[in-house]
Amino acid sequence: MASVTIRYGMTNSVTRDFDNETTVSEIISDNGIRAALSAPENIRAVSGGRTLEGHEYATSFTSITLEQQASSKA
């Protein structure tokens, strides 16, 4: 287990303990985390200026920032 701080916006953050097998994708889809941060569904995870892949383990990072993805127009 490892603690990871998840941020959204300038002031919203939560710190949670995650199992070593927890992926970034699981964090993004966690309704409880998004609700605690008032984050929308259409988000991506970023750490160290790099967009994270869904299969990466969340415990590889101490801090993850959620950012709203731009909507695509056809």
LUMLUMDREN-2810 file (N, C-alpha, C; in Angstrom, 1 decimal):
<atoms>
<atom><aa>M</aa><ch>A</ch><at>N</at><xx>0.8</xx><yy>-1.2</yy><zz>0.0</zz></atom>
<atom><aa>M</aa><ch>A</ch><at>CA</at><xx>0.0</xx><yy>0.0</yy><zz>0.0</zz></atom>
<atom><aa>M</aa><ch>A</ch><at>C</at><xx>0.9</xx><yy>1.2</yy><zz>0.0</zz></atom>
<atom><aa>A</aa><ch>A</ch><at>N</at><xx>0.3</xx><yy>2.3</yy><zz>-0.6</zz></atom>
<atom><aa>A</aa><ch>A</ch><at>CA</at><xx>1.0</xx><yy>3.6</yy><zz>-0.6</zz></atom>
<atom><aa>A</aa><ch>A</ch><at>C</at><xx>0.0</xx><yy>4.7</yy><zz>-0.6</zz></atom>
<atom><aa>S</aa><ch>A</ch><at>N</at><xx>0.4</xx><yy>5.8</yy><zz>0.0</zz></atom>
<atom><aa>S</aa><ch>A</ch><at>CA</at><xx>-0.5</xx><yy>7.0</yy><zz>0.0</zz></atom>
<atom><aa>S</aa><ch>A</ch><at>C</at><xx>-0.2</xx><yy>7.8</yy><zz>-1.3</zz></atom>
<atom><aa>V</aa><ch>A</ch><at>N</at><xx>-1.3</xx><yy>8.2</yy><zz>-1.9</zz></atom>
<atom><aa>V</aa><ch>A</ch><at>CA</at><xx>-1.3</xx><yy>9.1</yy><zz>-3.1</zz></atom>
<atom><aa>V</aa><ch>A</ch><at>C</at><xx>-2.2</xx><yy>10.2</yy><zz>-2.9</zz></atom>
<atom><aa>T</aa><ch>A</ch><at>N</at><xx>-1.7</xx><yy>11.4</yy><zz>-3.2</zz></atom>
<atom><aa>T</aa><ch>A</ch><at>CA</at><xx>-2.5</xx><yy>12.6</yy><zz>-3.1</zz></atom>
<atom><aa>T</aa><ch>A</ch><at>C</at><xx>-3.1</xx><yy>12.9</yy><zz>-4.5</zz></atom>
<atom><aa>I</aa><ch>A</ch><at>N</at><xx>-4.4</xx><yy>13.1</yy><zz>-4.6</zz></atom>
<atom><aa>I</aa><ch>A</ch><at>CA</at><xx>-5.0</xx><yy>13.3</yy><zz>-5.9</zz></atom>
<atom><aa>I</aa><ch>A</ch><at>C</at><xx>-5.6</xx><yy>14.7</yy><zz>-5.8</zz></atom>
<atom><aa>R</aa><ch>A</ch><at>N</at><xx>-5.3</xx><yy>15.5</yy><zz>-6.8</zz></atom>
<atom><aa>R</aa><ch>A</ch><at>CA</at><xx>-5.8</xx><yy>16.9</yy><zz>-6.8</zz></atom>
<atom><aa>R</aa><ch>A</ch><at>C</at><xx>-6.7</xx><yy>17.2</yy><zz>-8.1</zz></atom>
<atom><aa>Y</aa><ch>A</ch><at>N</at><xx>-7.6</xx><yy>18.1</yy><zz>-7.9</zz></atom>
<atom><aa>Y</aa><ch>A</ch><at>CA</at><xx>-8.4</xx><yy>18.7</yy><zz>-9.0</zz></atom>
<atom><aa>Y</aa><ch>A</ch><at>C</at><xx>-8.6</xx><yy>20.1</yy><zz>-8.7</zz></atom>
<atom><aa>G</aa><ch>A</ch><at>N</at><xx>-8.2</xx><yy>21.0</yy><zz>-9.6</zz></atom>
<atom><aa>G</aa><ch>A</ch><at>CA</at><xx>-8.4</xx><yy>22.4</yy><zz>-9.4</zz></atom>
<atom><aa>G</aa><ch>A</ch><at>C</at><xx>-7.4</xx><yy>23.0</yy><zz>-8.5</zz></atom>
<atom><aa>M</aa><ch>A</ch><at>N</at><xx>-7.5</xx><yy>24.2</yy><zz>-8.1</zz></atom>
<atom><aa>M</aa><ch>A</ch><at>CA</at><xx>-6.5</xx><yy>24.9</yy><zz>-7.2</zz></atom>
<atom><aa>M</aa><ch>A</ch><at>C</at><xx>-6.5</xx><yy>24.4</yy><zz>-5.8</zz></atom>
<atom><aa>T</aa><ch>A</ch><at>N</at><xx>-7.7</xx><yy>24.1</yy><zz>-5.3</zz></atom>
<atom><aa>T</aa><ch>A</ch><at>CA</at><xx>-7.8</xx><yy>23.8</yy><zz>-3.8</zz></atom>
<atom><aa>T</aa><ch>A</ch><at>C</at><xx>-8.3</xx><yy>22.5</yy><zz>-3.4</zz></atom>
<atom><aa>N</aa><ch>A</ch><at>N</at><xx>-8.8</xx><yy>21.7</yy><zz>-4.3</zz></atom>
<atom><aa>N</aa><ch>A</ch><at>CA</at><xx>-9.4</xx><yy>20.4</yy><zz>-4.0</zz></atom>
<atom><aa>N</aa><ch>A</ch><at>C</at><xx>-8.3</xx><yy>19.3</yy><zz>-4.0</zz></atom>
<atom><aa>S</aa><ch>A</ch><at>N</at><xx>-8.2</xx><yy>18.5</yy><zz>-2.9</zz></atom>
<atom><aa>S</aa><ch>A</ch><at>CA</at><xx>-7.3</xx><yy>17.4</yy><zz>-2.9</zz></atom>
<atom><aa>S</aa><ch>A</ch><at>C</at><xx>-7.7</xx><yy>16.4</yy><zz>-1.9</zz></atom>
<atom><aa>V</aa><ch>A</ch><at>N</at><xx>-7.4</xx><yy>15.1</yy><zz>-2.1</zz></atom>
<atom><aa>V</aa><ch>A</ch><at>CA</at><xx>-7.6</xx><yy>14.0</yy><zz>-1.2</zz></atom>
<atom><aa>V</aa><ch>A</ch><at>C</at><xx>-6.4</xx><yy>13.2</yy><zz>-1.2</zz></atom>
<atom><aa>T</aa><ch>A</ch><at>N</at><xx>-6.1</xx><yy>12.6</yy><zz>-0.1</zz></atom>
<atom><aa>T</aa><ch>A</ch><at>CA</at><xx>-5.0</xx><yy>11.6</yy><zz>0.1</zz></atom>
<atom><aa>T</aa><ch>A</ch><at>C</at><xx>-5.6</xx><yy>10.3</yy><zz>0.5</zz></atom>
<atom><aa>R</aa><ch>A</ch><at>N</at><xx>-5.3</xx><yy>9.3</yy><zz>-0.3</zz></atom>
<atom><aa>R</aa><ch>A</ch><at>CA</at><xx>-5.8</xx><yy>7.9</yy><zz>0.0</zz></atom>
<atom><aa>R</aa><ch>A</ch><at>C</at><xx>-4.7</xx><yy>6.9</yy><zz>-0.1</zz></atom>
<atom><aa>D</aa><ch>A</ch><at>N</at><xx>-4.9</xx><yy>5.8</yy><zz>0.6</zz></atom>
<atom><aa>D</aa><ch>A</ch><at>CA</at><xx>-4.0</xx><yy>4.6</yy><zz>0.5</zz></atom>
<atom><aa>D</aa><ch>A</ch><at>C</at><xx>-4.6</xx><yy>3.7</yy><zz>-0.5</zz></atom>
<atom><aa>F</aa><ch>A</ch><at>N</at><xx>-3.7</xx><yy>3.3</yy><zz>-1.4</zz></atom>
<atom><aa>F</aa><ch>A</ch><at>CA</at><xx>-4.1</xx><yy>2.4</yy><zz>-2.5</zz></atom>
<atom><aa>F</aa><ch>A</ch><at>C</at><xx>-3.2</xx><yy>1.1</yy><zz>-2.5</zz></atom>
<atom><aa>D</aa><ch>A</ch><at>N</at><xx>-3.8</xx><yy>0.0</yy><zz>-2.9</zz></atom>
<atom><aa>D</aa><ch>A</ch><at>CA</at><xx>-3.0</xx><yy>-1.2</yy><zz>-3.0</zz></atom>
<atom><aa>D</aa><ch>A</ch><at>C</at><xx>-2.1</xx><yy>-1.0</yy><zz>-4.2</zz></atom>
<atom><aa>N</aa><ch>A</ch><at>N</at><xx>-1.0</xx><yy>-1.8</yy><zz>-4.1</zz></atom>
<atom><aa>N</aa><ch>A</ch><at>CA</at><xx>0.0</xx><yy>-1.7</yy><zz>-5.2</zz></atom>
<atom><aa>N</aa><ch>A</ch><at>C</at><xx>-0.5</xx><yy>-2.1</yy><zz>-6.6</zz></atom>
<atom><aa>E</aa><ch>A</ch><at>N</at><xx>-1.6</xx><yy>-2.8</yy><zz>-6.6</zz></atom>
<atom><aa>E</aa><ch>A</ch><at>CA</at><xx>-2.2</xx><yy>-3.2</yy><zz>-7.9</zz></atom>
<atom><aa>E</aa><ch>A</ch><at>C</at><xx>-3.2</xx><yy>-2.2</yy><zz>-8.5</zz></atom>
<atom><aa>T</aa><ch>A</ch><at>N</at><xx>-3.5</xx><yy>-1.1</yy><zz>-7.8</zz></atom>
<atom><aa>T</aa><ch>A</ch><at>CA</at><xx>-4.5</xx><yy>-0.1</yy><zz>-8.2</zz></atom>
<atom><aa>T</aa><ch>A</ch><at>C</at><xx>-3.9</xx><yy>0.7</yy><zz>-9.4</zz></atom>
<atom><aa>T</aa><ch>A</ch><at>N</at><xx>-4.7</xx><yy>0.7</yy><zz>-10.5</zz></atom>
<atom><aa>T</aa><ch>A</ch><at>CA</at><xx>-4.3</xx><yy>1.5</yy><zz>-11.7</zz></atom>
<atom><aa>T</aa><ch>A</ch><at>C</at><xx>-4.8</xx><yy>2.9</yy><zz>-11.7</zz></atom>
<atom><aa>V</aa><ch>A</ch><at>N</at><xx>-4.2</xx><yy>3.7</yy><zz>-12.5</zz></atom>
<atom><aa>V</aa><ch>A</ch><at>CA</at><xx>-4.7</xx><yy>5.1</yy><zz>-12.8</zz></atom>
<atom><aa>V</aa><ch>A</ch><at>C</at><xx>-6.1</xx><yy>5.0</yy><zz>-13.3</zz></atom>
<atom><aa>S</aa><ch>A</ch><at>N</at><xx>-6.4</xx><yy>4.1</yy><zz>-14.1</zz></atom>
<atom><aa>S</aa><ch>A</ch><at>CA</at><xx>-7.8</xx><yy>4.0</yy><zz>-14.7</zz></atom>
<atom><aa>S</aa><ch>A</ch><at>C</at><xx>-8.8</xx><yy>3.8</yy><zz>-13.6</zz></atom>
<atom><aa>E</aa><ch>A</ch><at>N</at><xx>-8.5</xx><yy>3.0</yy><zz>-12.6</zz></atom>
<atom><aa>E</aa><ch>A</ch><at>CA</at><xx>-9.4</xx><yy>2.8</yy><zz>-11.5</zz></atom>
<atom><aa>E</aa><ch>A</ch><at>C</at><xx>-9.6</xx><yy>4.0</yy><zz>-10.7</zz></atom>
<atom><aa>I</aa><ch>A</ch><at>N</at><xx>-8.6</xx><yy>4.9</yy><zz>-10.5</zz></atom>
<atom><aa>I</aa><ch>A</ch><at>CA</at><xx>-8.8</xx><yy>6.1</yy><zz>-9.8</zz></atom>
<atom><aa>I</aa><ch>A</ch><at>C</at><xx>-9.7</xx><yy>7.1</yy><zz>-10.6</zz></atom>
<atom><aa>I</aa><ch>A</ch><at>N</at><xx>-9.4</xx><yy>7.2</yy><zz>-11.9</zz></atom>
<atom><aa>I</aa><ch>A</ch><at>CA</at><xx>-10.2</xx><yy>8.1</yy><zz>-12.7</zz></atom>
<atom><aa>I</aa><ch>A</ch><at>C</at><xx>-11.7</xx><yy>7.7</yy><zz>-12.7</zz></atom>
<atom><aa>S</aa><ch>A</ch><at>N</at><xx>-12.0</xx><yy>6.4</yy><zz>-12.7</zz></atom>
<atom><aa>S</aa><ch>A</ch><at>CA</at><xx>-13.4</xx><yy>5.9</yy><zz>-12.7</zz></atom>
<atom><aa>S</aa><ch>A</ch><at>C</at><xx>-14.0</xx><yy>5.8</yy><zz>-11.3</zz></atom>
<atom><aa>D</aa><ch>A</ch><at>N</at><xx>-13.3</xx><yy>6.1</yy><zz>-10.3</zz></atom>
<atom><aa>D</aa><ch>A</ch><at>CA</at><xx>-13.8</xx><yy>6.0</yy><zz>-8.9</zz></atom>
<atom><aa>D</aa><ch>A</ch><at>C</at><xx>-14.8</xx><yy>7.2</yy><zz>-8.6</zz></atom>
<atom><aa>N</aa><ch>A</ch><at>N</at><xx>-16.1</xx><yy>6.9</yy><zz>-8.6</zz></atom>
<atom><aa>N</aa><ch>A</ch><at>CA</at><xx>-17.1</xx><yy>8.0</yy><zz>-8.3</zz></atom>
<atom><aa>N</aa><ch>A</ch><at>C</at><xx>-16.8</xx><yy>8.7</yy><zz>-7.0</zz></atom>
<atom><aa>G</aa><ch>A</ch><at>N</at><xx>-16.4</xx><yy>8.0</yy><zz>-6.0</zz></atom>
<atom><aa>G</aa><ch>A</ch><at>CA</at><xx>-16.1</xx><yy>8.6</yy><zz>-4.7</zz></atom>
<atom><aa>G</aa><ch>A</ch><at>C</at><xx>-15.0</xx><yy>9.6</yy><zz>-4.7</zz></atom>
<atom><aa>I</aa><ch>A</ch><at>N</at><xx>-14.0</xx><yy>9.3</yy><zz>-5.4</zz></atom>
<atom><aa>I</aa><ch>A</ch><at>CA</at><xx>-12.8</xx><yy>10.3</yy><zz>-5.5</zz></atom>
<atom><aa>I</aa><ch>A</ch><at>C</at><xx>-13.3</xx><yy>11.5</yy><zz>-6.3</zz></atom>
<atom><aa>R</aa><ch>A</ch><at>N</at><xx>-14.0</xx><yy>11.3</yy><zz>-7.4</zz></atom>
<atom><aa>R</aa><ch>A</ch><at>CA</at><xx>-14.4</xx><yy>12.4</yy><zz>-8.3</zz></atom>
<atom><aa>R</aa><ch>A</ch><at>C</at><xx>-15.4</xx><yy>13.3</yy><zz>-7.5</zz></atom>
<atom><aa>A</aa><ch>A</ch><at>N</at><xx>-16.3</xx><yy>12.7</yy><zz>-6.7</zz></atom>
<atom><aa>A</aa><ch>A</ch><at>CA</at><xx>-17.3</xx><yy>13.4</yy><zz>-6.0</zz></atom>
<atom><aa>A</aa><ch>A</ch><at>C</at><xx>-16.6</xx><yy>14.2</yy><zz>-4.9</zz></atom>
<atom><aa>A</aa><ch>A</ch><at>N</at><xx>-15.6</xx><yy>13.7</yy><zz>-4.2</zz></atom>
<atom><aa>A</aa><ch>A</ch><at>CA</at><xx>-14.9</xx><yy>14.4</yy><zz>-3.1</zz></atom>
<atom><aa>A</aa><ch>A</ch><at>C</at><xx>-14.1</xx><yy>15.6</yy><zz>-3.7</zz></atom>
<atom><aa>L</aa><ch>A</ch><at>N</at><xx>-13.7</xx><yy>15.5</yy><zz>-5.0</zz></atom>
<atom><aa>L</aa><ch>A</ch><at>CA</at><xx>-12.9</xx><yy>16.6</yy><zz>-5.6</zz></atom>
<atom><aa>L</aa><ch>A</ch><at>C</at><xx>-13.8</xx><yy>17.5</yy><zz>-6.4</zz></atom>
<atom><aa>S</aa><ch>A</ch><at>N</at><xx>-15.1</xx><yy>17.2</yy><zz>-6.6</zz></atom>
<atom><aa>S</aa><ch>A</ch><at>CA</at><xx>-16.0</xx><yy>17.9</yy><zz>-7.5</zz></atom>
<atom><aa>S</aa><ch>A</ch><at>C</at><xx>-15.5</xx><yy>17.9</yy><zz>-8.9</zz></atom>
<atom><aa>A</aa><ch>A</ch><at>N</at><xx>-14.9</xx><yy>16.7</yy><zz>-9.3</zz></atom>
<atom><aa>A</aa><ch>A</ch><at>CA</at><xx>-14.4</xx><yy>16.6</yy><zz>-10.6</zz></atom>
<atom><aa>A</aa><ch>A</ch><at>C</at><xx>-15.4</xx><yy>16.0</yy><zz>-11.6</zz></atom>
<atom><aa>P</aa><ch>A</ch><at>N</at><xx>-15.4</xx><yy>16.4</yy><zz>-12.8</zz></atom>
<atom><aa>P</aa><ch>A</ch><at>CA</at><xx>-16.3</xx><yy>15.8</yy><zz>-13.8</zz></atom>
<atom><aa>P</aa><ch>A</ch><at>C</at><xx>-15.9</xx><yy>14.4</yy><zz>-14.3</zz></atom>
<atom><aa>E</aa><ch>A</ch><at>N</at><xx>-16.7</xx><yy>13.8</yy><zz>-15.1</zz></atom>
<atom><aa>E</aa><ch>A</ch><at>CA</at><xx>-16.4</xx><yy>12.4</yy><zz>-15.6</zz></atom>
<atom><aa>E</aa><ch>A</ch><at>C</at><xx>-15.3</xx><yy>12.5</yy><zz>-16.6</zz></atom>
<atom><aa>N</aa><ch>A</ch><at>N</at><xx>-15.2</xx><yy>13.5</yy><zz>-17.4</zz></atom>
<atom><aa>N</aa><ch>A</ch><at>CA</at><xx>-14.3</xx><yy>13.6</yy><zz>-18.5</zz></atom>
<atom><aa>N</aa><ch>A</ch><at>C</at><xx>-13.0</xx><yy>14.2</yy><zz>-18.1</zz></atom>
<atom><aa>I</aa><ch>A</ch><at>N</at><xx>-12.1</xx><yy>13.3</yy><zz>-17.4</zz></atom>
<atom><aa>I</aa><ch>A</ch><at>CA</at><xx>-10.9</xx><yy>13.8</yy><zz>-16.9</zz></atom>
<atom><aa>I</aa><ch>A</ch><at>C</at><xx>-9.7</xx><yy>12.9</yy><zz>-17.3</zz></atom>
<atom><aa>R</aa><ch>A</ch><at>N</at><xx>-8.5</xx><yy>13.4</yy><zz>-17.2</zz></atom>
<atom><aa>R</aa><ch>A</ch><at>CA</at><xx>-7.3</xx><yy>12.6</yy><zz>-17.4</zz></atom>
<atom><aa>R</aa><ch>A</ch><at>C</at><xx>-6.4</xx><yy>12.8</yy><zz>-16.2</zz></atom>
<atom><aa>A</aa><ch>A</ch><at>N</at><xx>-5.5</xx><yy>11.9</yy><zz>-16.0</zz></atom>
<atom><aa>A</aa><ch>A</ch><at>CA</at><xx>-4.5</xx><yy>12.0</yy><zz>-14.9</zz></atom>
<atom><aa>A</aa><ch>A</ch><at>C</at><xx>-3.2</xx><yy>12.5</yy><zz>-15.4</zz></atom>
<atom><aa>V</aa><ch>A</ch><at>N</at><xx>-2.6</xx><yy>13.4</yy><zz>-14.6</zz></atom>
<atom><aa>V</aa><ch>A</ch><at>CA</at><xx>-1.3</xx><yy>13.9</yy><zz>-15.0</zz></atom>
<atom><aa>V</aa><ch>A</ch><at>C</at><xx>-0.4</xx><yy>13.9</yy><zz>-13.7</zz></atom>
<atom><aa>S</aa><ch>A</ch><at>N</at><xx>0.9</xx><yy>13.6</yy><zz>-13.9</zz></atom>
<atom><aa>S</aa><ch>A</ch><at>CA</at><xx>1.9</xx><yy>13.7</yy><zz>-12.9</zz></atom>
<atom><aa>S</aa><ch>A</ch><at>C</at><xx>3.2</xx><yy>14.0</yy><zz>-13.5</zz></atom>
<atom><aa>G</aa><ch>A</ch><at>N</at><xx>3.9</xx><yy>15.0</yy><zz>-12.9</zz></atom>
<atom><aa>G</aa><ch>A</ch><at>CA</at><xx>5.2</xx><yy>15.5</yy><zz>-13.4</zz></atom>
<atom><aa>G</aa><ch>A</ch><at>C</at><xx>5.1</xx><yy>16.0</yy><zz>-14.8</zz></atom>
<atom><aa>G</aa><ch>A</ch><at>N</at><xx>4.0</xx><yy>16.6</yy><zz>-15.1</zz></atom>
<atom><aa>G</aa><ch>A</ch><at>CA</at><xx>3.8</xx><yy>17.2</yy><zz>-16.5</zz></atom>
<atom><aa>G</aa><ch>A</ch><at>C</at><xx>3.5</xx><yy>16.1</yy><zz>-17.6</zz></atom>
<atom><aa>R</aa><ch>A</ch><at>N</at><xx>3.3</xx><yy>14.9</yy><zz>-17.2</zz></atom>
<atom><aa>R</aa><ch>A</ch><at>CA</at><xx>3.1</xx><yy>13.8</yy><zz>-18.2</zz></atom>
<atom><aa>R</aa><ch>A</ch><at>C</at><xx>1.7</xx><yy>13.2</yy><zz>-17.9</zz></atom>
<atom><aa>T</aa><ch>A</ch><at>N</at><xx>1.0</xx><yy>13.1</yy><zz>-19.1</zz></atom>
<atom><aa>T</aa><ch>A</ch><at>CA</at><xx>-0.3</xx><yy>12.4</yy><zz>-19.0</zz></atom>
<atom><aa>T</aa><ch>A</ch><at>C</at><xx>-0.1</xx><yy>10.9</yy><zz>-18.7</zz></atom>
<atom><aa>L</aa><ch>A</ch><at>N</at><xx>-0.8</xx><yy>10.4</yy><zz>-17.7</zz></atom>
<atom><aa>L</aa><ch>A</ch><at>CA</at><xx>-0.6</xx><yy>9.0</yy><zz>-17.3</zz></atom>
<atom><aa>L</aa><ch>A</ch><at>C</at><xx>-1.5</xx><yy>8.1</yy><zz>-18.1</zz></atom>
<atom><aa>E</aa><ch>A</ch><at>N</at><xx>-1.0</xx><yy>6.9</yy><zz>-18.4</zz></atom>
<atom><aa>E</aa><ch>A</ch><at>CA</at><xx>-1.7</xx><yy>5.8</yy><zz>-19.0</zz></atom>
<atom><aa>E</aa><ch>A</ch><at>C</at><xx>-2.6</xx><yy>5.1</yy><zz>-18.0</zz></atom>
<atom><aa>G</aa><ch>A</ch><at>N</at><xx>-3.7</xx><yy>4.6</yy><zz>-18.4</zz></atom>
<atom><aa>G</aa><ch>A</ch><at>CA</at><xx>-4.7</xx><yy>3.9</yy><zz>-17.5</zz></atom>
<atom><aa>G</aa><ch>A</ch><at>C</at><xx>-4.1</xx><yy>2.7</yy><zz>-16.9</zz></atom>
<atom><aa>H</aa><ch>A</ch><at>N</at><xx>-3.2</xx><yy>2.0</yy><zz>-17.5</zz></atom>
<atom><aa>H</aa><ch>A</ch><at>CA</at><xx>-2.6</xx><yy>0.7</yy><zz>-17.0</zz></atom>
<atom><aa>H</aa><ch>A</ch><at>C</at><xx>-1.5</xx><yy>0.9</yy><zz>-16.0</zz></atom>
<atom><aa>E</aa><ch>A</ch><at>N</at><xx>-1.0</xx><yy>2.2</yy><zz>-15.8</zz></atom>
<atom><aa>E</aa><ch>A</ch><at>CA</at><xx>0.0</xx><yy>2.4</yy><zz>-14.9</zz></atom>
<atom><aa>E</aa><ch>A</ch><at>C</at><xx>-0.5</xx><yy>2.3</yy><zz>-13.4</zz></atom>
<atom><aa>Y</aa><ch>A</ch><at>N</at><xx>0.4</xx><yy>1.8</yy><zz>-12.6</zz></atom>
<atom><aa>Y</aa><ch>A</ch><at>CA</at><xx>0.0</xx><yy>1.7</yy><zz>-11.2</zz></atom>
<atom><aa>Y</aa><ch>A</ch><at>C</at><xx>0.0</xx><yy>3.0</yy><zz>-10.5</zz></atom>
<atom><aa>A</aa><ch>A</ch><at>N</at><xx>-1.0</xx><yy>3.3</yy><zz>-9.8</zz></atom>
<atom><aa>A</aa><ch>A</ch><at>CA</at><xx>-1.2</xx><yy>4.6</yy><zz>-9.1</zz></atom>
<atom><aa>A</aa><ch>A</ch><at>C</at><xx>-0.1</xx><yy>4.8</yy><zz>-8.0</zz></atom>
<atom><aa>T</aa><ch>A</ch><at>N</at><xx>0.3</xx><yy>3.7</yy><zz>-7.4</zz></atom>
<atom><aa>T</aa><ch>A</ch><at>CA</at><xx>1.3</xx><yy>3.8</yy><zz>-6.3</zz></atom>
<atom><aa>T</aa><ch>A</ch><at>C</at><xx>2.7</xx><yy>4.1</yy><zz>-6.8</zz></atom>
<atom><aa>S</aa><ch>A</ch><at>N</at><xx>2.9</xx><yy>4.2</yy><zz>-8.1</zz></atom>
<atom><aa>S</aa><ch>A</ch><at>CA</at><xx>4.2</xx><yy>4.7</yy><zz>-8.7</zz></atom>
<atom><aa>S</aa><ch>A</ch><at>C</at><xx>4.3</xx><yy>6.2</yy><zz>-8.5</zz></atom>
<atom><aa>F</aa><ch>A</ch><at>N</at><xx>3.3</xx><yy>6.9</yy><zz>-8.1</zz></atom>
<atom><aa>F</aa><ch>A</ch><at>CA</at><xx>3.3</xx><yy>8.3</yy><zz>-8.0</zz></atom>
<atom><aa>F</aa><ch>A</ch><at>C</at><xx>2.9</xx><yy>8.7</yy><zz>-6.6</zz></atom>
<atom><aa>T</aa><ch>A</ch><at>N</at><xx>3.4</xx><yy>9.8</yy><zz>-6.1</zz></atom>
<atom><aa>T</aa><ch>A</ch><at>CA</at><xx>3.0</xx><yy>10.4</yy><zz>-4.8</zz></atom>
<atom><aa>T</aa><ch>A</ch><at>C</at><xx>1.9</xx><yy>11.4</yy><zz>-5.0</zz></atom>
<atom><aa>S</aa><ch>A</ch><at>N</at><xx>1.8</xx><yy>12.0</yy><zz>-6.2</zz></atom>
<atom><aa>S</aa><ch>A</ch><at>CA</at><xx>0.8</xx><yy>13.0</yy><zz>-6.4</zz></atom>
<atom><aa>S</aa><ch>A</ch><at>C</at><xx>0.3</xx><yy>12.9</yy><zz>-7.9</zz></atom>
<atom><aa>I</aa><ch>A</ch><at>N</at><xx>-1.0</xx><yy>12.9</yy><zz>-8.0</zz></atom>
<atom><aa>I</aa><ch>A</ch><at>CA</at><xx>-1.7</xx><yy>12.8</yy><zz>-9.3</zz></atom>
<atom><aa>I</aa><ch>A</ch><at>C</at><xx>-2.7</xx><yy>14.0</yy><zz>-9.4</zz></atom>
<atom><aa>T</aa><ch>A</ch><at>N</at><xx>-2.6</xx><yy>14.7</yy><zz>-10.5</zz></atom>
<atom><aa>T</aa><ch>A</ch><at>CA</at><xx>-3.5</xx><yy>15.8</yy><zz>-10.7</zz></atom>
<atom><aa>T</aa><ch>A</ch><at>C</at><xx>-4.5</xx><yy>15.4</yy><zz>-11.8</zz></atom>
<atom><aa>L</aa><ch>A</ch><at>N</at><xx>-5.8</xx><yy>15.6</yy><zz>-11.5</zz></atom>
<atom><aa>L</aa><ch>A</ch><at>CA</at><xx>-6.8</xx><yy>15.3</yy><zz>-12.5</zz></atom>
<atom><aa>L</aa><ch>A</ch><at>C</at><xx>-7.2</xx><yy>16.6</yy><zz>-13.2</zz></atom>
<atom><aa>E</aa><ch>A</ch><at>N</at><xx>-7.2</xx><yy>16.5</yy><zz>-14.6</zz></atom>
<atom><aa>E</aa><ch>A</ch><at>CA</at><xx>-7.5</xx><yy>17.6</yy><zz>-15.4</zz></atom>
<atom><aa>E</aa><ch>A</ch><at>C</at><xx>-8.7</xx><yy>17.3</yy><zz>-16.3</zz></atom>
<atom><aa>Q</aa><ch>A</ch><at>N</at><xx>-9.5</xx><yy>18.2</yy><zz>-16.6</zz></atom>
<atom><aa>Q</aa><ch>A</ch><at>CA</at><xx>-10.6</xx><yy>18.0</yy><zz>-17.5</zz></atom>
<atom><aa>Q</aa><ch>A</ch><at>C</at><xx>-10.1</xx><yy>17.9</yy><zz>-18.9</zz></atom>
<atom><aa>Q</aa><ch>A</ch><at>N</at><xx>-10.6</xx><yy>16.9</yy><zz>-19.6</zz></atom>
<atom><aa>Q</aa><ch>A</ch><at>CA</at><xx>-10.2</xx><yy>16.8</yy><zz>-21.0</zz></atom>
<atom><aa>Q</aa><ch>A</ch><at>C</at><xx>-11.0</xx><yy>17.7</yy><zz>-21.9</zz></atom>
<atom><aa>A</aa><ch>A</ch><at>N</at><xx>-10.4</xx><yy>18.2</yy><zz>-22.9</zz></atom>
<atom><aa>A</aa><ch>A</ch><at>CA</at><xx>-11.1</xx><yy>19.0</yy><zz>-23.9</zz></atom>
<atom><aa>A</aa><ch>A</ch><at>C</at><xx>-12.1</xx><yy>18.2</yy><zz>-24.6</zz></atom>
<atom><aa>S</aa><ch>A</ch><at>N</at><xx>-13.3</xx><yy>18.7</yy><zz>-24.9</zz></atom>
<atom><aa>S</aa><ch>A</ch><at>CA</at><xx>-14.2</xx><yy>17.9</yy><zz>-25.6</zz></atom>
<atom><aa>S</aa><ch>A</ch><at>C</at><xx>-13.9</xx><yy>18.0</yy><zz>-27.1</zz></atom>
<atom><aa>S</aa><ch>A</ch><at>N</at><xx>-14.1</xx><yy>16.9</yy><zz>-27.8</zz></atom>
<atom><aa>S</aa><ch>A</ch><at>CA</at><xx>-13.7</xx><yy>16.9</yy><zz>-29.2</zz></atom>
<atom><aa>S</aa><ch>A</ch><at>C</at><xx>-15.0</xx><yy>17.3</yy><zz>-30.0</zz></atom>
<atom><aa>K</aa><ch>A</ch><at>N</at><xx>-14.7</xx><yy>18.0</yy><zz>-31.1</zz></atom>
<atom><aa>K</aa><ch>A</ch><at>CA</at><xx>-15.8</xx><yy>18.5</yy><zz>-32.0</zz></atom>
<atom><aa>K</aa><ch>A</ch><at>C</at><xx>-15.6</xx><yy>17.8</yy><zz>-33.3</zz></atom>
<atom><aa>A</aa><ch>A</ch><at>N</at><xx>-16.7</xx><yy>17.3</yy><zz>-33.9</zz></atom>
<atom><aa>A</aa><ch>A</ch><at>CA</at><xx>-16.7</xx><yy>16.6</yy><zz>-35.1</zz></atom>
<atom><aa>A</aa><ch>A</ch><at>C</at><xx>-16.7</xx><yy>17.6</yy><zz>-36.3</zz></atom>
</atoms>
